[in-house]
Amino acid sequence: MKRVITYGTFDLLHYGHIRLLKRAKALGDYLIVACSTEELNAFKGKTSYHPYEERKAMLEAIRYVDLVIPESKWDQKTHDVQYYDVDVFTIGDDWEGEFDYLKEYCDVVYLPRTEGISTTKIRQDLEKTNI
Ligand code: C2G
């Protein structure tokens, strides 16, 4: 069984996230998603609309996702890759090169981001339309 892992906040879940998860799953047979906690979001300078438990529950409802774990520390990836016996680490190519150090433990694949959608864009568009 080929095991894949990816990391992210996945706030205001949108089709860019879903497309990423679909392609991540296609890299193997079992997809683990490490979902950023509020603690990690603070480290990334992000605040999420949905708290961790709600983002975790939404991710668990997605057909491509087999397991959701918390991402509470920026440097937990090396541990996770070994602990979960991961074959492939993948993430969007906005992070190109950032996680090449994991190549010592597994394949590292950067997937093209989906253009035209982001959590930030959703927030900005909603503010403009006063929904
Ligand atoms: N993504 C995408 N296309 C978009 C938006 C996001 O492919 N239009 C991808 C990102 O590249 C990432 C995943 O969806 O792989 C989750 O995106 P975010 O929630 O923004 O995650 P990020 O803040 O980049 O967190 O330790 C790594 C970090 O936790 C990554």
Boltz pocket constraint, residues with backbone or C-beta under 6 A from the ligand:
constraints:
  - pocket:
      binder: B
      contacts: [[A, 7], [A, 8], [A, 9], [A, 10], [A, 11], [A, 16], [A, 17], [A, 20], [A, 34], [A, 36], [A, 44], [A, 71], [A, 74], [A, 90], [A, 91], [A, 92], [A, 93], [A, 94], [A, 95], [A, 111], [A, 112], [A, 113], [A, 114], [A, 115], [A, 116], [A, 117], [A, 118], [A, 119]]
      max_distance: 6.0
